[in-house]
């Protein structure tokens, strides 16, 4: 029986704890598309508080901020380092 095989690789970045992986990358991708952490979290069936925890843990582990916002926190954008990391790693 012939089957088509494919390779799927996944990478994670660790400091003293896991700080960046496919889940963080997907969340950042959605923030980039939707310009909102809340909308990104909802699109992934994730609580907003959980999304903030994921972002804060990633920022703490990586040593730099991933997101920025306008006054009032309405518009979220990926910072250049976050976009670069997301595109290179995943």
C-alpha positions as CSV (number, residue, x, y, z in Angstrom):
1,X,0.0,0.0,0.0
2,X,1.5,3.3,-1.1
3,X,1.1,6.2,1.4
4,X,2.2,9.7,1.1
5,X,4.5,10.6,4.0
6,X,5.4,14.0,5.2
7,X,7.7,15.4,7.8
8,X,6.4,17.8,10.5
9,X,9.0,19.5,12.7
10,X,8.3,21.7,15.7
11,X,10.7,24.0,17.6
12,X,10.6,25.6,21.0
13,X,12.8,28.2,22.6
14,X,13.9,27.7,26.2
15,X,15.5,29.9,28.8
16,X,14.9,28.7,32.3
17,X,11.5,27.6,31.0
18,X,9.8,27.2,27.7
19,X,9.3,30.7,26.4
20,X,8.4,30.4,22.7
21,X,6.9,27.6,20.6
22,X,4.1,27.0,18.1
23,X,1.4,28.2,20.4
24,X,3.0,31.5,21.1
25,X,3.8,31.8,17.3
26,X,0.1,31.2,16.4
27,X,-1.1,33.7,19.0
28,X,1.3,36.4,17.6
29,X,0.2,35.6,14.1
30,X,-3.5,36.1,15.1
31,X,-2.6,39.4,16.9
32,X,-0.8,40.5,13.7
33,X,-3.9,39.7,11.6
34,X,-6.6,41.0,14.0
35,X,-4.7,43.8,15.7
36,X,-6.1,42.7,19.1
37,X,-4.9,40.3,21.7
38,X,-8.5,39.8,22.8
39,X,-9.7,39.0,19.3
40,X,-6.7,36.7,18.8
41,X,-7.4,34.9,22.0
42,X,-11.1,34.5,21.1
43,X,-10.2,33.1,17.7
44,X,-8.2,30.4,19.4
45,X,-10.9,29.7,22.0
46,X,-8.5,31.0,24.7
47,X,-9.3,33.2,27.6
48,X,-7.9,36.8,27.3
49,X,-6.2,36.3,30.7
50,X,-4.5,33.2,29.4
51,X,-3.3,35.0,26.3
52,X,-1.8,37.7,28.4
53,X,-0.1,35.1,30.6
54,X,1.3,33.4,27.5
55,X,2.6,36.7,26.1
56,X,4.1,37.8,29.5
57,X,5.8,34.4,30.0
58,X,7.3,34.6,26.5
59,X,8.5,38.1,27.0
60,X,10.1,37.3,30.4
61,X,11.8,34.3,28.9
62,X,13.0,36.0,25.8
63,X,14.1,39.2,27.5
64,X,12.2,41.6,25.2
65,X,8.6,42.8,24.6
66,X,6.6,41.1,21.8
67,X,3.6,43.5,21.6
68,X,3.0,47.2,21.7
69,X,-0.3,49.0,22.0
70,X,-1.8,52.5,21.5
71,X,-3.1,54.6,24.4
72,X,-6.0,52.7,26.0
73,X,-4.6,49.4,24.8
74,X,-6.9,49.2,21.8
75,X,-4.5,48.4,19.0
76,X,-1.9,45.7,19.4
77,X,1.0,45.3,17.0
78,X,3.9,42.9,16.9
79,X,7.2,44.5,17.6
80,X,9.9,44.0,15.0
81,X,11.8,41.4,17.1
82,X,8.6,39.4,17.6
83,X,7.7,39.4,13.9
84,X,11.2,38.4,13.0
85,X,11.3,35.6,15.6
86,X,7.9,34.3,14.5
87,X,8.8,34.3,10.8
88,X,12.2,32.7,11.3
89,X,11.2,30.0,13.8
90,X,7.8,29.0,12.6
